[in-house]
Amino acid sequence: MTRLGALWLCLGLALFGLAGAATAQNATPVETTTAPVDEGAAPVEIAVPETGLDYAEWEALAEQAEGVILDGDEPAFLLEETRANLVVWRDRFDTVQNQNAQRVATIRDQIAALGPAPETGTEDARVSARRDSLDQQLAVLRAPGLLAAEARSRANGMIGEIDRQLRDLQTTELTRRDPTPLNPAYWPDAWAAVSGTVSSVLAEARTVLSIDERRANAQDRLPQSILFLLVGIVLIARGRRWMERARDLLPMGGGRAQGVRDFVLSLGELLLPIFGVVLLVEAVDILRLMGPRGRSLLNTLPEAGAMVITAKWLARRLFHEGLQNALHVGAEGRGTAARLTGLLGWSLGLFILVSAVASVSRVGAGGTAALLFSVHVLTAILLYRFGQVLVRGGAGADAQKVGTEGGDSVVVETARDQTYRTRIFRMIGRVALVIAVLAPLGAMVGFRAAAEAALYPAVESLALIGALVLLQRLIFDVYALVLPGRQSREDALAPVLMGFALVLVSLPAFALIWGARVTDLTEIWTRFSDGIAIGETRISPTNFITFVIVFSVGYTLTRLVQGTLRNSVLPKTRLDLGGQNAVVAGLGYVGIFLAALAAITAAGIDLSGLAIVAGALSVGIGFGLQNIVSNFVSGIILLIERPIAEGDWIEVGGQMGYVRDISVRSTRIETFDRTDVIVPNADLVSGQVTNWTRGNSVGRVIVPVGVAYGTDTVRVAAILREIAESNPMVVMAPPPNVLFVGFGADSLDFEIRAILRDVNFVMNVKSEMNHAIAKRFAEEGIEIPFAQRDIWLRNPEALRPGAGDPTGDET
């Protein structure tokens, strides 16, 4: 199978799988099994669904497959056929394994409800009999699944052995050394292969025409053949022009719409000529004039033609001057890149045709190597030149961006740092250079298979990368067209994620190009679908998807209930803001826990099987994450005990501010400088915290003031009391107090101590009282002293002029 055919087969299998998943299954027949019971008891009849498996047939197939595997020298086609049969049986076993899962779970619940048999004492005979009956039913129902699981394990092991042998055969093929194509002795064989193939095809055609019946049938089909021939020629010659004319006739619709429209119409430029090539081949094939060799060569023409047409289409789309430069190639290199892309398509098509000629001519290894060597060299030269364009093109694309300002051309942006995509394409270009050098050298010394396995997949990979670039740009255009007015398409996240998903989806295509078999991909998917085993619990992708969906639904419902309580219910209660936030946060924790529990149950994950793993994780948490766990527990204590609440004014660790958020791990405090301080919850629980507004906002203000010695202290106290009582934030019960606190070094010290209605305004009240004190003291002539000091000099004569001159000369 060719790589192009493998790609189409992979796509077909994927679509078939989706269709099969959407199709309803037919009802399963039911058989009746009699379970043995104790003597004297009536037999128990259990209805067990028929498995439809013939284990005798399976044993015969398994023994035959084991013989093929043990032989070790079987050809690849026999291994592939044996593997396909084993895969069919493995799928049957997968179906049977979980056939009675629901009934088994029900009976296990019934047995659990009865409880274990007592070790001592007696038990009611009816309970014992019922437990024995359920145990027998459970054994009968589990038997088909256990047998299927054992047979599946056997089939799975044999499939793995066959895959290993196929990989060994592939490795042997790649490392095989053929005769060197530089030996002139093989050149006549290469020429004989070409001329002999042409002669054989013509001879087969003459032989067919000599048969009257075949000639008459060809004449009958001639009108249809001519019709196919004409339509095919028209599609090849005029298909592109039709699409260009349709592009001119359709309305422009803006830049984003134009990009989507141009891409859709360009698909016609690609598909119509390919369909034309298929019609040309069908026009010849319908006449039935070709022999086996001719038909083999004819069947390769559609693939070869598709390579050429696709390469030309990619060259136009990727390097057209009117389009954005998707591969970051400079303007001076786009024409060269477009020509090289088209020539690489021709080289791929030529390789397909020449390989077909070598295959039907049955030429020896030396003749085949000589026949294909010139094609290898041509492809390597083109690939090397294209790699050079990619390596050097990024500098021209990123050097300067020119715009207009005031009618003159100026450099509006200089991108000195290369973009990530440019670096990627440069790396791809360097890889292409290495392959282009090594592949012909390998073919020269006789490693033809290895050279072909590296050279042509590299070219096909470049084509697939170009197609991915075009599809990613189409995603951006469609996103910008569907959601106008949103972020620019370069800054939007959704199209970037879709483009990344597109790259992931293309990985199987890259694997097929580089020699992977379709069965390899299906096996990887099967192993992925089986999931991973953690202890005795197996988690499959289906379980994971179910878990994510159920948890997402539960999380969404939790957030909706929290929003309803926060905005509609709790504001109408007597709870303060801190209590409301605690209720909402606690409900969120409970809701997330219940959502996780429901998701685990819905996914069918057995938590009992994870006990050992959970124990190991607990030890790891205890040693490595003890601080996080401590903060988490402290956060729960803060929500329940509520020593602090959101909106409180607290002081902790030298930081003072308002509590803005209490989360699971830490608490966010907004300081008066409007900066956020993140405090671990453990510090709030185990450390010393000052809460200025705990319970109420009433607080005290202390305003110190000093007056000069000799001032009437009673009069000062009366003035300060009047100032305190006149402030609107000061409460009168208890009344403010003025204290004569002591004799200072420079002043008589007083303090105003008053209770405020709202301690949050303590600094404002302090400032207002200071203003009032300064004003009243100035009116009353009361002096507010400041520190005064007398300075004594021990040798004042040193400051006189000329004091430092021994001669007394003042000069």
Helices and strands as residue ranges (DSSP letters): H 3-22, E 30-35, E 44-49, H 55-71, H 76-97, H 101-114, H 125-175, G 184-186, H 187-209, H 212-249, H 254-285, H 292-319, H 331-361, H 365-398, E 401-405, E 408-413, H 420-444, H 448-482, H 494-513, H 518-530, E 532-534, E 537-539, H 541-564, I 565-569, G 570-572, H 577-603, G 607-610, H 611-624, H 626-641, E 649-652, E 655-662, E 666-671, E 676-680, H 681-686, E 689-691, E 699-707, H 713-726, E 737-743, E 748-756, G 759-761, H 762-780, G 796-799
